[in-house]
Structures are given as C-alpha cells and as structure tokens.
Amino acid sequence: GESVGLHLPTLSVQEGDNSIINCAYSNSASDYFIWYKQESGKGPQFIIDIRSNMDKRQGQRVTVLLNKTVKHLSLQIAATQPGDSAVYFCAENRPSGSARQLTFGSGTQLTVLP
Amino acid sequence: DAGITQSPRHKVTETGTPVTLRCHQTENHRYMYWYRQDPGHGLRLIHYSYGVKDTDKGEVSDGYSVSRSKTEDFLLTLESATSSQTSVYFCAIRADREHSGGTRETQYFGPGTRLLVL
C-alpha cells in the first residue's frame, strides 16, 4: 500500500552541527507536506510545511526540501541545539473523497550530543 | 497549542469497562480528529468530525465511537476497553494555512491522553 516512511529511525548529531532528517512518500496525489516535532510526553508540534508547487521552504533555523521526482522530502535544522532533541514526523496530505487525509510516517528520533 | 485541551491526561482502567476521553478547543474550529499513537506506528486516525453531529470513521475505528454535540467538544468513547486499546490518544483540529496559490489544511494537536487498559 501507499505510505509515508522515514529512511532512518534514529539520528545523533553534535550540538551546533546541522541535522538532516529524510522522508520518502509514495502517493503521487499528495500535494502538501508537513513536518512535526514531538517531544517526550507531548503532542506533535507543527514545524513547517510545503506545497507540491515548491521545492524549498525556509523557516527559522529549519528548511524543508521537496523532490517530487523521487518522492522525497527532507527537514534540515541549522545549528542543532539540545532543545531540538525530539521525534520528527513527516506527514503527507492528499485529497480523500470529500475530505483531505493526513498520513504520518513513524518518526525519526533526533538526539543532540553535547 | 491551538487552544486544545484533553482530559484526562492519564487513565488506568480495566478490560471491559467503558472509557470516555474528552477533547476541548476554544477557537471554533470546524474539523476535529482523534488519533492513537503506538510504538512502531505513526499516528493513526480513529474518527473525525466535520461539524456538530457530523462524524466519520478513520483507519482504525473498530471498538471506538465518537460524539460531537457542540463545536468545542469532541468525545471519544471506548464502549468496552480492551488491552489492545492501550495507547496514547491525541486530539487534533484543522486550521487553514495560507500559501501562494491557495490555502492548505494543517492539523494541530493537543497534549494527549495516556490510556492503560489492564
């Protein structure tokens, strides 16, 4: 079946380095993608989103890149800080009947090392 | 946090007992969702609502029912809890975000309810 998945379940980076979290999707009808951050014991928190008519979108210290040719998106975090340690989910949003459906990947655990 | 609260935040119950989880929002959003989150799985949609008294099933709706009698509250009921329903439950609302070329619906989540069924 079609799904959203992540290449790596865990990622460890040194504080101050840049982090790159990857996500693959397989549904060509998906036209909107979201990255969420989930800290331990909390709900997912919206980070950044991108529509399929864009290749890149930047936020504060975060950048999302979308490659529709290979159905891949990535989240780049600049100058990673200890507070960035969390699980990061990508989600794809696509039309589903009369509503839009959000499908989540299983997440990548980012650990920031001192 | 999009003005979303969930109650209770933690619940321990026994198999076969009914359980109701409450989601409350303060910003008058039309769409509300219930998800469950389990190790090894992403968030999975249980039920959603697109207005008062308007609900529909999601991917994993068996064993769950929902009600929405007013805009601000969306209730999730486990009629007879089973151990397989031990999970963390998240409520979400849908809000529109402006993008070049149109709007897109984004979901914002509550803090979650951790449910243990013994």
Contacts between the chains, C-beta under 8 A, distances in Angstrom:
chain1	res1	chain2	res2	distance
A	4	B	42	7.2
A	32	B	104	4.6
A	34	B	106	6.2
A	34	B	107	7.8
A	36	B	109	7.8
A	41	B	112	7.9
A	42	B	111	6.1
A	42	B	112	7.2
A	43	B	1	7.9
A	43	B	90	5.4
A	43	B	109	3.8
A	43	B	110	5.4
A	43	B	111	5.0
A	43	B	112	5.1
A	44	B	43	7.2
A	44	B	90	7.2
A	44	B	109	4.8
A	45	B	109	7.4
A	46	B	106	6.3
A	46	B	108	6.0
A	49	B	97	6.5
A	49	B	99	7.9
A	49	B	104	6.9
A	49	B	106	6.2
A	51	B	99	5.0
A	51	B	100	7.7
A	51	B	101	7.0
A	51	B	104	6.2
A	53	B	100	7.5
A	53	B	101	5.9
A	54	B	100	7.9
A	89	B	42	6.6
A	89	B	43	7.4
A	93	B	104	6.8
A	93	B	105	6.9
A	99	B	48	7.5
A	99	B	50	6.9
A	99	B	56	7.6
A	100	B	105	5.5
A	101	B	45	7.7
A	102	B	45	7.6
A	102	B	107	5.7
A	103	B	42	7.5
A	104	B	42	3.5
A	104	B	43	4.5
A	104	B	44	7.9
A	105	B	42	5.4
A	106	B	40	6.6
A	106	B	41	6.4
A	106	B	42	4.8
A	107	B	42	6.8
